[in-house]
Amino acid sequence: MRGCGMGGAAGVDLWMVGSIGIDDVETREAKRAELLGGSLPYATAAASFFARAGAVGVVGSDFPEAFERRWRAFGTDLSGVQHVPGATFRWAGRYEENMIDRTTLKTELGVFASFSPRLPEAYRAARYVLLGNIQPELQAHVLKQATGARFVALDTMNLWIGTARPALLKVLRRVDLLTVNDGEARQLTGLWNVCACAEALLKMGPSHVVIKKGEHGALLFSKTGGPFIVPAYPVRTLTDPTGAGDTFAGAFMGYLARARRVSGPVLREALLHASALASFGVEGFSLERLESLRAAEVAARVRALKRMIAV
Amino acid sequence: MRGCGMGGAAGVDLWMVGSIGIDDVETREAKRAELLGGSLPYATAAASFFARAGAVGVVGSDFPEAFERRWRAFGTDLSGVQHVPGATFRWAGRYEENMIDRTTLKTELGVFASFSPRLPEAYRAARYVLLGNIQPELQAHVLKQATGARFVALDTMNLWIGTARPALLKVLRRVDLLTVNDGEARQLTGLWNVCACAEALLKMGPSHVVIKKGEHGALLFSKTGGPFIVPAYPVRTLTDPTGAGDTFAGAFMGYLARARRVSGPVLREALLHASALASFGVEGFSLERLESLRAAEVAARVRALKRMIAV
Protein backbone atom coordinates (compact mmCIF):
# COMPACT_ATOMS: atom_id res chain seq x y z
CA MET A 1 0.00 0.00 0.00
CA ARG A 2 1.49 3.25 -1.06
CA GLY A 3 1.02 6.59 0.60
CA CYS A 4 0.22 7.31 4.18
CA GLY A 5 -2.47 9.38 5.75
CA MET A 6 -3.28 11.27 8.85
CA GLY A 7 -6.80 11.94 7.69
CA GLY A 8 -10.20 11.07 9.09
CA ALA A 9 -11.41 7.98 10.91
CA ALA A 10 -10.91 5.69 7.92
CA GLY A 11 -7.51 7.25 7.33
CA VAL A 12 -8.28 9.07 4.10
CA ASP A 13 -6.48 12.33 3.49
CA LEU A 14 -8.73 13.12 0.58
CA TRP A 15 -11.71 11.71 -1.22
CA MET A 16 -12.86 11.96 -4.79
CA VAL A 17 -16.16 11.49 -6.57
CA GLY A 18 -16.32 10.50 -10.20
CA SER A 19 -17.01 7.73 -12.66
CA ILE A 20 -15.98 4.09 -12.59
CA GLY A 21 -16.21 2.17 -15.81
CA ILE A 22 -15.33 -0.74 -18.00
CA ASP A 23 -13.54 0.51 -21.12
CA ASP A 24 -12.72 -0.75 -24.58
CA VAL A 25 -9.85 1.19 -26.11
CA GLU A 26 -8.53 1.03 -29.63
CA THR A 27 -5.42 2.67 -31.05
CA ARG A 28 -3.60 2.17 -34.34
CA GLU A 29 -1.28 -0.20 -32.51
CA ALA A 30 -3.64 -2.27 -30.41
CA LYS A 31 -7.18 -3.04 -29.36
CA ARG A 32 -8.03 -3.79 -25.75
CA ALA A 33 -11.38 -4.62 -24.21
CA GLU A 34 -12.84 -4.80 -20.72
CA LEU A 35 -10.33 -2.47 -19.09
CA LEU A 36 -10.67 -0.77 -15.72
CA GLY A 37 -11.55 2.84 -16.44
CA GLY A 38 -13.47 5.90 -15.37
CA SER A 39 -12.08 9.00 -13.72
CA LEU A 40 -11.98 7.57 -10.19
CA PRO A 41 -9.60 4.66 -10.61
CA TYR A 42 -7.08 6.83 -12.47
CA ALA A 43 -7.33 9.71 -10.06
CA THR A 44 -7.18 7.71 -6.83
CA ALA A 45 -4.40 5.47 -8.15
CA ALA A 46 -2.33 8.53 -9.03
CA ALA A 47 -3.08 10.11 -5.64
CA SER A 48 -1.93 6.94 -3.89
CA PHE A 49 1.69 7.82 -4.63
CA PHE A 50 1.32 10.64 -2.11
CA ALA A 51 -1.72 10.10 0.07
CA ARG A 52 -4.52 7.72 0.89
CA ALA A 53 -7.61 8.55 -1.11
CA GLY A 54 -11.21 7.47 -0.75
CA ALA A 55 -13.40 6.79 -3.77
CA VAL A 56 -17.05 7.83 -4.02
CA GLY A 57 -18.73 6.20 -6.96
CA VAL A 58 -20.99 3.43 -8.18
CA VAL A 59 -20.56 0.14 -9.98
CA GLY A 60 -23.00 -2.46 -11.24
CA SER A 61 -23.22 -6.16 -10.61
CA ASP A 62 -20.91 -6.88 -13.53
CA PHE A 63 -17.96 -5.04 -12.05
CA PRO A 64 -15.18 -7.64 -11.97
CA GLU A 65 -13.81 -8.60 -8.58
CA ALA A 66 -10.38 -8.57 -10.16
CA PHE A 67 -10.78 -4.84 -10.88
CA GLU A 68 -11.74 -4.19 -7.29
CA ARG A 69 -8.70 -6.13 -6.10
CA ARG A 70 -6.31 -4.32 -8.38
CA TRP A 71 -7.79 -0.98 -7.46
CA ARG A 72 -7.61 -1.69 -3.75
CA ALA A 73 -3.98 -2.75 -4.21
CA PHE A 74 -3.12 0.92 -4.78
CA GLY A 75 -4.21 1.60 -1.21
CA THR A 76 -7.39 3.37 -2.26
CA ASP A 77 -10.26 3.15 0.20
CA LEU A 78 -13.31 1.82 -1.61
CA SER A 79 -15.90 2.15 1.12
CA GLY A 80 -17.50 5.01 -0.80
CA VAL A 81 -18.16 2.82 -3.86
CA GLN A 82 -21.78 1.73 -4.05
CA HIS A 83 -22.60 -1.63 -5.57
CA VAL A 84 -26.04 -1.62 -7.18
CA PRO A 85 -27.85 -4.07 -9.43
CA GLY A 86 -27.40 -3.29 -13.10
CA ALA A 87 -24.62 -2.59 -15.55
CA THR A 88 -21.43 -0.69 -14.73
CA PHE A 89 -20.80 2.39 -16.90
CA ARG A 90 -19.15 1.32 -20.16
CA TRP A 91 -17.15 3.41 -22.60
CA ALA A 92 -15.45 2.53 -25.86
CA GLY A 93 -13.21 4.83 -27.84
CA ARG A 94 -10.82 4.79 -30.74
CA TYR A 95 -7.79 7.07 -31.04
CA GLU A 96 -6.50 8.45 -34.31
CA GLU A 97 -2.84 8.13 -35.19
CA ASN A 98 -2.00 11.41 -33.49
CA MET A 99 -3.25 9.87 -30.21
CA ILE A 100 -5.14 13.06 -29.47
CA ASP A 101 -8.25 12.94 -31.63
CA ARG A 102 -10.58 10.22 -30.57
CA THR A 103 -13.99 8.91 -31.51
CA THR A 104 -16.35 7.68 -28.83
CA LEU A 105 -17.77 4.43 -30.07
CA LYS A 106 -19.97 3.69 -27.10
CA THR A 107 -21.21 5.32 -23.91
CA GLU A 108 -23.58 3.20 -21.83
CA LEU A 109 -24.26 4.92 -18.55
CA GLY A 110 -25.80 1.92 -16.81
CA VAL A 111 -25.99 2.47 -13.07
CA PHE A 112 -24.12 5.74 -13.48
CA ALA A 113 -27.29 7.27 -14.90
CA SER A 114 -28.97 7.15 -11.50
CA PHE A 115 -25.87 7.72 -9.38
CA SER A 116 -26.53 9.55 -6.15
CA PRO A 117 -23.20 9.98 -4.37
CA ARG A 118 -23.17 9.27 -0.63
CA LEU A 119 -20.21 10.38 1.36
CA PRO A 120 -19.17 7.75 3.93
CA GLU A 121 -19.21 9.12 7.48
CA ALA A 122 -15.53 8.30 7.74
CA TYR A 123 -14.69 10.59 4.82
CA ARG A 124 -16.39 13.69 6.12
CA ALA A 125 -13.40 14.97 8.03
CA ALA A 126 -11.03 14.76 5.06
CA ARG A 127 -9.68 18.19 4.23
CA TYR A 128 -8.95 17.62 0.56
CA VAL A 129 -11.67 16.90 -1.98
CA LEU A 130 -11.64 16.32 -5.71
CA LEU A 131 -15.06 16.70 -7.28
CA GLY A 132 -14.47 14.76 -10.45
CA ASN A 133 -16.35 15.27 -13.65
CA ILE A 134 -20.02 14.40 -12.94
CA GLN A 135 -23.23 16.46 -13.10
CA PRO A 136 -22.75 19.71 -11.18
CA GLU A 137 -25.87 19.04 -9.08
CA LEU A 138 -24.31 15.81 -7.85
CA GLN A 139 -21.02 17.56 -7.16
CA ALA A 140 -22.89 20.11 -5.01
CA HIS A 141 -24.92 17.38 -3.31
CA VAL A 142 -21.92 15.39 -2.14
CA LEU A 143 -19.91 18.48 -1.26
CA LYS A 144 -22.63 19.51 1.17
CA GLN A 145 -21.90 16.35 3.13
CA ALA A 146 -18.18 17.16 3.40
CA THR A 147 -18.09 19.03 6.68
CA GLY A 148 -14.30 18.80 7.03
CA ALA A 149 -13.44 19.93 3.53
CA ARG A 150 -10.86 22.69 3.45
CA PHE A 151 -9.54 22.60 -0.10
CA VAL A 152 -11.91 21.52 -2.86
CA ALA A 153 -10.98 21.05 -6.50
CA LEU A 154 -13.58 20.67 -9.23
CA ASP A 155 -13.24 19.16 -12.66
CA THR A 156 -15.91 19.43 -15.31
CA MET A 157 -16.46 18.93 -19.04
CA ASN A 158 -18.01 20.58 -22.05
CA LEU A 159 -21.20 18.55 -21.62
CA TRP A 160 -22.04 20.10 -18.24
CA ILE A 161 -20.95 23.58 -19.31
CA GLY A 162 -23.42 23.26 -22.15
CA THR A 163 -26.34 21.56 -20.40
CA ALA A 164 -26.05 22.46 -16.69
CA ARG A 165 -24.44 25.89 -16.61
CA PRO A 166 -26.51 27.38 -13.73
CA ALA A 167 -25.81 24.39 -11.52
CA LEU A 168 -22.13 24.51 -12.44
CA LEU A 169 -21.81 28.21 -11.68
CA LYS A 170 -23.52 27.58 -8.36
CA VAL A 171 -21.15 24.84 -7.21
CA LEU A 172 -18.16 26.79 -8.55
CA ARG A 173 -18.80 29.48 -5.95
CA ARG A 174 -17.96 26.90 -3.29
CA VAL A 175 -14.71 25.45 -4.56
CA ASP A 176 -11.09 26.52 -4.26
CA LEU A 177 -9.69 25.28 -7.55
CA LEU A 178 -11.12 24.58 -10.98
CA THR A 179 -9.49 22.42 -13.63
CA VAL A 180 -10.59 22.72 -17.25
CA ASN A 181 -8.96 22.36 -20.60
CA ASP A 182 -8.53 25.40 -22.82
CA GLY A 183 -11.64 24.60 -24.87
CA GLU A 184 -13.76 24.33 -21.75
CA ALA A 185 -12.31 27.56 -20.35
CA ARG A 186 -13.41 29.30 -23.52
CA GLN A 187 -16.83 27.68 -23.52
CA LEU A 188 -17.41 28.60 -19.89
CA THR A 189 -16.33 32.23 -20.19
CA GLY A 190 -17.21 33.05 -23.78
CA LEU A 191 -13.72 34.53 -24.11
CA TRP A 192 -10.88 33.39 -26.34
CA ASN A 193 -7.67 34.56 -24.77
CA VAL A 194 -6.49 32.14 -22.11
CA CYS A 195 -5.43 34.86 -19.68
CA ALA A 196 -8.77 36.57 -20.06
CA CYS A 197 -10.50 33.22 -19.45
CA ALA A 198 -8.50 32.66 -16.29
CA GLU A 199 -9.31 36.13 -15.01
CA ALA A 200 -13.00 35.53 -15.58
CA LEU A 201 -12.90 32.08 -14.00
CA LEU A 202 -11.16 33.49 -10.92
CA LYS A 203 -14.22 35.68 -10.40
CA MET A 204 -16.58 32.71 -10.38
CA GLY A 205 -15.51 31.37 -7.00
CA PRO A 206 -12.20 29.50 -7.23
CA SER A 207 -8.96 31.07 -6.02
CA HIS A 208 -7.01 28.96 -8.49
CA VAL A 209 -7.58 27.74 -12.01
CA VAL A 210 -5.59 25.05 -13.80
CA ILE A 211 -6.01 25.22 -17.54
CA LYS A 212 -4.89 21.91 -18.98
CA LYS A 213 -3.48 21.82 -22.46
CA GLY A 214 -3.08 18.09 -22.86
CA GLU A 215 0.24 17.23 -24.39
CA HIS A 216 1.25 20.88 -24.15
CA GLY A 217 1.21 21.04 -20.37
CA ALA A 218 -0.89 23.19 -18.08
CA LEU A 219 -1.12 26.71 -16.70
CA LEU A 220 -1.95 27.57 -13.12
CA PHE A 221 -3.50 30.96 -12.47
CA SER A 222 -4.14 32.11 -8.91
CA LYS A 223 -5.85 35.12 -7.40
CA THR A 224 -2.63 35.88 -5.60
CA GLY A 225 0.65 35.20 -7.34
CA GLY A 226 1.62 34.99 -10.97
CA PRO A 227 0.88 32.21 -13.42
CA PHE A 228 2.87 29.00 -13.43
CA ILE A 229 3.43 27.01 -16.59
CA VAL A 230 4.05 23.32 -16.13
CA PRO A 231 5.24 21.45 -19.19
CA ALA A 232 4.07 18.05 -20.28
CA TYR A 233 6.89 15.55 -20.21
CA PRO A 234 7.78 14.66 -23.82
CA VAL A 235 6.58 11.08 -23.62
CA ARG A 236 8.40 8.52 -25.69
CA THR A 237 5.96 5.60 -25.46
CA LEU A 238 2.43 6.88 -25.83
CA THR A 239 0.26 3.80 -25.56
CA ASP A 240 -3.11 4.99 -24.21
CA PRO A 241 -3.95 8.58 -23.26
CA THR A 242 -7.25 7.62 -21.63
CA GLY A 243 -7.48 8.99 -18.12
CA ALA A 244 -4.43 11.23 -18.40
CA GLY A 245 -6.37 14.25 -17.18
CA ASP A 246 -7.76 12.30 -14.23
CA THR A 247 -4.32 10.94 -13.42
CA PHE A 248 -3.05 14.51 -13.45
CA ALA A 249 -5.85 15.78 -11.21
CA GLY A 250 -5.55 12.90 -8.78
CA ALA A 251 -1.79 13.20 -8.40
CA PHE A 252 -2.15 16.93 -7.92
CA MET A 253 -4.63 16.56 -5.09
CA GLY A 254 -2.70 13.68 -3.56
CA TYR A 255 0.41 15.83 -3.44
CA LEU A 256 -1.48 18.68 -1.77
CA ALA A 257 -2.95 16.31 0.76
CA ARG A 258 0.50 15.00 1.62
CA ALA A 259 1.95 18.49 1.85
CA ARG A 260 -0.96 19.48 4.09
CA ARG A 261 -0.78 23.05 2.97
CA VAL A 262 -1.60 25.06 -0.11
CA SER A 263 0.91 27.74 -1.03
CA GLY A 264 2.40 28.97 -4.29
CA PRO A 265 5.47 26.73 -4.12
CA VAL A 266 3.43 23.71 -3.01
CA LEU A 267 0.97 24.18 -5.86
CA ARG A 268 3.86 24.29 -8.29
CA GLU A 269 5.42 21.15 -6.93
CA ALA A 270 2.01 19.51 -7.03
CA LEU A 271 1.65 20.37 -10.70
CA LEU A 272 5.06 18.97 -11.53
CA HIS A 273 4.21 15.75 -9.75
CA ALA A 274 0.88 15.66 -11.56
CA SER A 275 2.64 16.07 -14.88
CA ALA A 276 5.05 13.28 -13.97
CA LEU A 277 2.29 10.85 -13.02
CA ALA A 278 0.29 11.60 -16.15
CA SER A 279 3.36 11.04 -18.31
CA PHE A 280 3.72 7.54 -16.86
CA GLY A 281 0.03 6.67 -17.01
CA VAL A 282 -0.13 7.08 -20.78
CA GLU A 283 2.69 4.59 -21.28
CA GLY A 284 0.23 1.75 -20.83
CA PHE A 285 -3.41 0.85 -21.27
CA SER A 286 -5.80 1.51 -18.42
CA LEU A 287 -3.96 1.65 -15.09
CA GLU A 288 -1.40 -0.94 -16.09
CA ARG A 289 1.59 1.37 -16.05
CA LEU A 290 0.57 2.89 -12.73
CA GLU A 291 0.40 -0.61 -11.30
CA SER A 292 4.05 -1.25 -12.04
CA LEU A 293 5.19 2.31 -11.28
CA ARG A 294 7.47 2.85 -8.32
CA ALA A 295 7.95 5.95 -6.19
CA ALA A 296 11.59 6.21 -7.24
CA GLU A 297 10.56 6.43 -10.89
CA VAL A 298 8.15 9.24 -10.07
CA ALA A 299 10.85 11.13 -8.22
CA ALA A 300 13.23 10.67 -11.14
CA ARG A 301 10.69 11.99 -13.58
CA VAL A 302 9.97 15.02 -11.43
CA ARG A 303 13.70 15.72 -11.36
CA ALA A 304 13.81 15.33 -15.16
CA LEU A 305 10.93 17.79 -15.55
CA LYS A 306 12.71 20.26 -13.31
CA ARG A 307 15.87 19.95 -15.37
CA MET A 308 13.81 20.72 -18.46
CA ILE A 309 12.66 24.04 -17.12
CA ALA A 310 15.74 25.02 -15.16
CA VAL A 311 17.48 28.25 -16.08
CA MET B 1 20.80 51.96 -32.67
CA ARG B 2 20.38 49.07 -30.35
CA GLY B 3 22.88 46.34 -29.73
CA CYS B 4 26.60 46.43 -30.14
CA GLY B 5 28.94 44.28 -32.10
CA MET B 6 32.48 43.13 -32.18
CA GLY B 7 31.92 41.36 -35.46
CA GLY B 8 33.43 41.71 -38.87
CA ALA B 9 34.58 44.78 -40.79
CA ALA B 10 31.08 46.21 -41.07
CA GLY B 11 30.46 45.44 -37.42
CA VAL B 12 27.90 42.67 -37.81
CA ASP B 13 27.94 39.92 -35.20
CA LEU B 14 25.62 37.82 -37.28
CA TRP B 15 23.90 37.85 -40.63
CA MET B 16 20.69 36.34 -41.85
CA VAL B 17 19.29 35.43 -45.23
CA GLY B 18 15.56 35.31 -45.85
CA SER B 19 12.59 37.01 -47.41
CA ILE B 20 11.61 40.66 -47.46
CA GLY B 21 8.06 41.47 -48.38
CA ILE B 22 5.11 43.78 -48.46
CA ASP B 23 2.21 42.22 -46.56
CA ASP B 24 -1.53 42.62 -46.30
CA VAL B 25 -2.85 41.12 -43.07
CA GLU B 26 -6.46 40.63 -42.04
CA THR B 27 -7.79 39.52 -38.67
CA ARG B 28 -11.30 39.53 -37.24
CA GLU B 29 -10.45 42.83 -35.58
CA ALA B 30 -8.66 44.73 -38.33
CA LYS B 31 -7.39 44.82 -41.87
CA ARG B 32 -4.01 46.32 -42.71
CA ALA B 33 -2.34 46.65 -46.09
CA GLU B 34 1.15 47.40 -47.34
CA LEU B 35 2.99 46.35 -44.20
CA LEU B 36 6.70 45.65 -43.89
CA GLY B 37 7.04 41.88 -43.75
CA GLY B 38 9.08 38.85 -44.69
CA SER B 39 11.27 36.79 -42.38
CA LEU B 40 14.29 39.11 -42.51
CA PRO B 41 12.83 42.30 -41.07
CA TYR B 42 11.28 40.42 -38.14
CA ALA B 43 14.37 38.36 -37.44
CA THR B 44 16.92 41.16 -37.69
CA ALA B 45 14.74 43.57 -35.72
CA ALA B 46 14.42 41.01 -32.93
CA ALA B 47 18.16 40.31 -33.03
CA SER B 48 18.89 44.02 -32.72
CA PHE B 49 17.95 43.93 -29.05
CA PHE B 50 21.13 41.93 -28.49
CA ALA B 51 23.45 42.26 -31.44
CA ARG B 52 24.01 43.96 -34.74
CA ALA B 53 22.68 41.86 -37.58
CA GLY B 54 23.21 42.05 -41.31
CA ALA B 55 20.42 41.27 -43.76
CA VAL B 56 20.91 39.31 -46.98
CA GLY B 57 17.87 39.57 -49.19
CA VAL B 58 16.30 41.22 -52.20
CA VAL B 59 13.68 43.87 -52.81
CA GLY B 60 12.12 45.30 -55.94
CA SER B 61 11.82 48.84 -57.17
CA ASP B 62 8.55 49.29 -55.31
CA PHE B 63 10.05 48.75 -51.88
CA PRO B 64 9.11 51.88 -49.93
CA GLU B 65 11.96 54.07 -48.71
CA ALA B 66 10.03 54.48 -45.51
CA PHE B 67 10.31 50.73 -44.90
CA GLU B 68 14.05 50.89 -45.42
CA ARG B 69 14.32 53.79 -43.00
CA ARG B 70 12.30 52.08 -40.31
CA TRP B 71 14.21 48.87 -40.75
CA ARG B 72 17.56 50.63 -40.58
CA ALA B 73 16.41 52.38 -37.43
CA PHE B 74 16.67 49.06 -35.60
CA GLY B 75 20.40 49.14 -36.27
CA THR B 76 20.24 46.40 -38.89
CA ASP B 77 22.91 46.55 -41.56
CA LEU B 78 21.22 46.48 -44.96
CA SER B 79 24.26 46.29 -47.20
CA GLY B 80 23.33 42.70 -48.03
CA VAL B 81 19.94 43.71 -49.44
CA GLN B 82 19.93 43.76 -53.23
CA HIS B 83 17.72 46.23 -55.06
CA VAL B 84 16.61 44.86 -58.41
CA PRO B 85 14.05 46.05 -60.93
CA GLY B 86 10.70 44.42 -60.48
CA ALA B 87 8.18 43.80 -57.73
CA THR B 88 9.02 43.09 -54.12
CA PHE B 89 7.67 39.81 -52.77
CA ARG B 90 4.05 40.29 -51.65
CA TRP B 91 1.98 38.19 -49.28
CA ALA B 92 -1.57 38.53 -48.05
CA GLY B 93 -3.19 36.43 -45.37
CA ARG B 94 -6.27 36.26 -43.24
CA TYR B 95 -6.37 34.83 -39.71
CA GLU B 96 -9.31 32.97 -38.25
CA GLU B 97 -10.69 33.95 -34.88
CA ASN B 98 -8.34 31.61 -33.08
CA MET B 99 -5.43 33.64 -34.53
CA ILE B 100 -3.68 30.40 -35.42
CA ASP B 101 -5.37 29.12 -38.55
CA ARG B 102 -4.76 31.34 -41.48
CA THR B 103 -5.55 31.42 -45.17
CA THR B 104 -2.99 32.71 -47.62
CA LEU B 105 -4.83 35.01 -49.98
CA LYS B 106 -1.89 35.96 -52.14
CA THR B 107 1.74 35.01 -52.70
CA GLU B 108 3.48 36.97 -55.45
CA LEU B 109 7.16 36.12 -55.45
CA GLY B 110 8.23 38.98 -57.68
CA VAL B 111 12.00 39.47 -57.52
CA PHE B 112 12.19 36.80 -54.82
CA ALA B 113 11.62 34.17 -57.51
CA SER B 114 15.07 34.80 -58.98
CA PHE B 115 16.85 35.67 -55.74
CA SER B 116 20.50 34.69 -55.69
CA PRO B 117 21.90 35.65 -52.30
CA ARG B 118 25.29 37.36 -52.26
CA LEU B 119 27.13 37.65 -49.01
CA PRO B 120 28.77 41.06 -48.62
CA GLU B 121 32.54 40.77 -48.10
CA ALA B 122 32.12 42.53 -44.79
CA TYR B 123 29.78 39.82 -43.48
CA ARG B 124 32.02 36.86 -44.18
CA ALA B 125 33.82 36.98 -40.86
CA ALA B 126 30.61 36.95 -38.80
CA ARG B 127 30.51 33.90 -36.59
CA TYR B 128 26.75 33.59 -36.24
CA VAL B 129 24.49 32.85 -39.17
CA LEU B 130 20.75 32.36 -39.50
CA LEU B 131 19.78 30.69 -42.76
CA GLY B 132 16.17 31.77 -42.90
CA ASN B 133 13.47 29.92 -44.73
CA ILE B 134 14.39 29.98 -48.45
CA GLN B 135 15.18 27.22 -50.95
CA PRO B 136 17.78 24.87 -49.49
CA GLU B 137 20.01 25.26 -52.54
CA LEU B 138 20.18 28.99 -51.90
CA GLN B 139 20.88 28.42 -48.22
CA ALA B 140 23.80 26.18 -49.18
CA HIS B 141 25.00 28.65 -51.79
CA VAL B 142 25.23 31.58 -49.42
CA LEU B 143 26.60 29.48 -46.57
CA LYS B 144 29.56 28.51 -48.77
CA GLN B 145 30.54 32.16 -48.85
CA ALA B 146 30.53 32.45 -45.06
CA THR B 147 34.15 31.65 -44.27
CA GLY B 148 33.94 32.92 -40.70
CA ALA B 149 30.75 31.12 -39.72
CA ARG B 150 31.05 29.20 -36.48
CA PHE B 151 27.45 28.64 -35.43
CA VAL B 152 24.85 28.27 -38.14
CA ALA B 153 21.11 27.93 -37.59
CA LEU B 154 18.72 26.85 -40.32
CA ASP B 155 15.01 27.39 -40.60
CA THR B 156 12.88 25.71 -43.24
CA MET B 157 9.25 24.99 -44.08
CA ASN B 158 6.98 22.22 -45.28
CA LEU B 159 7.28 23.41 -48.88
CA TRP B 160 11.02 22.70 -49.06
CA ILE B 161 10.73 19.46 -47.11
CA GLY B 162 8.25 18.33 -49.71
CA THR B 163 9.88 19.65 -52.89
CA ALA B 164 13.62 19.92 -52.17
CA ARG B 165 14.35 17.20 -49.65
CA PRO B 166 17.74 16.08 -51.06
CA ALA B 167 19.03 19.66 -51.11
CA LEU B 168 17.70 20.22 -47.61
CA LEU B 169 19.33 17.10 -46.22
CA LYS B 170 22.57 18.18 -47.86
CA VAL B 171 22.68 21.62 -46.30
CA LEU B 172 21.50 20.20 -42.96
CA ARG B 173 24.75 18.28 -42.68
CA ARG B 174 26.56 21.61 -42.46
CA VAL B 175 24.53 23.44 -39.81
CA ASP B 176 24.65 23.45 -36.03
CA LEU B 177 21.01 24.05 -35.21
CA LEU B 178 17.73 23.38 -36.96
CA THR B 179 14.44 25.04 -36.15
CA VAL B 180 11.19 23.48 -37.30
CA ASN B 181 7.66 23.29 -36.00
CA ASP B 182 6.24 19.97 -34.87
CA GLY B 183 4.47 19.33 -38.18
CA GLU B 184 7.68 19.92 -40.13
CA ALA B 185 9.65 17.70 -37.75
CA ARG B 186 7.19 14.92 -38.49
CA GLN B 187 7.22 15.55 -42.21
CA LEU B 188 11.00 15.56 -42.33
CA THR B 189 11.50 12.39 -40.29
CA GLY B 190 8.37 10.40 -41.08
CA LEU B 191 7.99 9.84 -37.35
CA TRP B 192 5.21 11.01 -35.06
CA ASN B 193 6.61 11.17 -31.57
CA VAL B 194 8.38 14.45 -30.99
CA CYS B 195 11.28 12.88 -29.08
CA ALA B 196 11.77 10.34 -31.84
CA CYS B 197 11.72 13.17 -34.38
CA ALA B 198 14.35 15.07 -32.45
CA GLU B 199 16.56 12.01 -32.20
CA ALA B 200 16.34 11.46 -35.94
CA LEU B 201 16.96 15.13 -36.72
CA LEU B 202 20.06 15.13 -34.51
CA LYS B 203 21.50 12.47 -36.80
CA MET B 204 21.06 14.61 -39.89
CA GLY B 205 23.82 17.09 -39.04
CA PRO B 206 22.70 19.59 -36.42
CA SER B 207 23.85 19.30 -32.82
CA HIS B 208 20.71 21.06 -31.66
CA VAL B 209 17.09 21.06 -32.74
CA VAL B 210 14.44 23.56 -31.67
CA ILE B 211 10.95 22.24 -32.22
CA LYS B 212 8.58 25.21 -32.13
CA LYS B 213 5.04 24.66 -31.00
CA GLY B 214 3.67 28.12 -31.67
CA GLU B 215 1.54 29.33 -28.81
CA HIS B 216 2.58 26.27 -26.82
CA GLY B 217 6.26 27.16 -26.60
CA ALA B 218 9.26 25.29 -27.90
CA LEU B 219 11.52 22.36 -27.07
CA LEU B 220 15.27 22.35 -27.45
CA PHE B 221 16.95 18.99 -27.95
CA SER B 222 20.73 18.76 -28.05
CA LYS B 223 23.18 15.96 -28.78
CA THR B 224 24.67 16.57 -25.37
CA GLY B 225 22.44 17.56 -22.50
CA GLY B 226 18.78 16.99 -21.84
CA PRO B 227 15.80 18.68 -23.44
CA PHE B 228 14.72 22.16 -22.43
CA ILE B 229 11.13 23.26 -22.62
CA VAL B 230 10.55 26.97 -23.03
CA PRO B 231 7.00 28.15 -22.58
CA ALA B 232 5.23 30.69 -24.72
CA TYR B 233 4.30 33.74 -22.70
CA PRO B 234 0.51 33.79 -22.29
CA VAL B 235 -0.05 36.86 -24.42
CA ARG B 236 -2.92 39.12 -23.51
CA THR B 237 -3.14 41.26 -26.65
CA LEU B 238 -2.71 39.08 -29.69
CA THR B 239 -2.97 41.46 -32.63
CA ASP B 240 -0.94 39.87 -35.45
CA PRO B 241 0.98 36.60 -35.20
CA THR B 242 2.72 37.09 -38.56
CA GLY B 243 6.45 36.74 -38.21
CA ALA B 244 6.38 35.38 -34.67
CA GLY B 245 8.57 32.44 -35.62
CA ASP B 246 11.07 34.70 -37.35
CA THR B 247 11.08 37.07 -34.38
CA PHE B 248 11.78 34.07 -32.17
CA ALA B 249 14.62 32.81 -34.38
CA GLY B 250 16.16 36.23 -34.78
CA ALA B 251 16.13 37.02 -31.08
CA PHE B 252 17.59 33.61 -30.34
CA MET B 253 20.53 34.10 -32.67
CA GLY B 254 21.01 37.70 -31.55
CA TYR B 255 21.29 36.54 -27.96
CA LEU B 256 23.85 33.87 -28.89
CA ALA B 257 25.87 36.41 -30.85
CA ARG B 258 25.90 38.73 -27.84
CA ALA B 259 26.84 35.92 -25.47
CA ARG B 260 29.61 34.90 -27.86
CA ARG B 261 29.41 31.32 -26.74
CA VAL B 262 27.08 28.39 -27.13
CA SER B 263 26.54 26.30 -24.02
CA GLY B 264 23.55 24.62 -22.42
CA PRO B 265 22.75 27.52 -20.09
CA VAL B 266 23.32 30.11 -22.83
CA LEU B 267 21.01 28.26 -25.21
CA ARG B 268 18.33 28.20 -22.54
CA GLU B 269 18.65 31.91 -21.86
CA ALA B 270 18.57 32.52 -25.61
CA LEU B 271 15.31 30.60 -25.89
CA LEU B 272 13.73 32.56 -23.06
CA HIS B 273 14.74 35.81 -24.69
CA ALA B 274 13.39 34.53 -27.98
CA SER B 275 10.09 33.68 -26.35
CA ALA B 276 9.95 37.13 -24.78
CA LEU B 277 10.60 38.93 -28.06
CA ALA B 278 8.04 36.86 -29.93
CA SER B 279 5.43 37.56 -27.25
CA PHE B 280 5.89 41.29 -27.82
CA GLY B 281 5.99 41.11 -31.59
CA VAL B 282 2.50 39.65 -31.84
CA GLU B 283 1.04 42.54 -29.86
CA GLY B 284 1.06 44.67 -32.98
CA PHE B 285 0.86 44.44 -36.75
CA SER B 286 4.06 44.01 -38.71
CA LEU B 287 7.07 45.29 -36.73
CA GLU B 288 5.12 48.05 -35.05
CA ARG B 289 5.38 46.69 -31.52
CA LEU B 290 9.07 45.94 -31.90
CA GLU B 291 9.58 49.56 -32.98
CA SER B 292 8.23 50.86 -29.69
CA LEU B 293 9.73 48.08 -27.57
CA ARG B 294 12.41 48.97 -25.07
CA ALA B 295 15.19 46.82 -23.65
CA ALA B 296 13.78 47.22 -20.14
CA GLU B 297 10.47 45.73 -21.25
CA VAL B 298 12.27 42.73 -22.73
CA ALA B 299 14.18 42.19 -19.51
CA ALA B 300 10.96 42.41 -17.50
CA ARG B 301 9.28 39.86 -19.70
CA VAL B 302 12.20 37.47 -19.44
CA ARG B 303 11.96 37.79 -15.67
CA ALA B 304 8.23 37.12 -15.87
CA LEU B 305 8.84 34.00 -17.96
CA LYS B 306 11.39 32.79 -15.44
CA ARG B 307 8.93 33.31 -12.60
CA MET B 308 6.42 31.20 -14.52
CA ILE B 309 8.71 28.22 -14.63
CA ALA B 310 10.45 28.65 -11.29
CA VAL B 311 10.16 25.84 -8.79
Interface residues (C-beta under 8 A of the other chain):
Chain A: E97 N98 M99 W192 N193 V194 C195 A196 K213 H216 G217 L219 G226 P227 F228 I229 P231 P234 V235 R236 L238 P265 R268 E269 L272 A304 K306 R307 M308 I309 A310 V311
Chain B: E97 N98 M99 W192 N193 V194 C195 A196 K213 H216 G217 L219 G226 P227 F228 I229 P231 P234 V235 R236 L238 P265 R268 E269 L272 A304 K306 R307 M308 I309 A310 V311
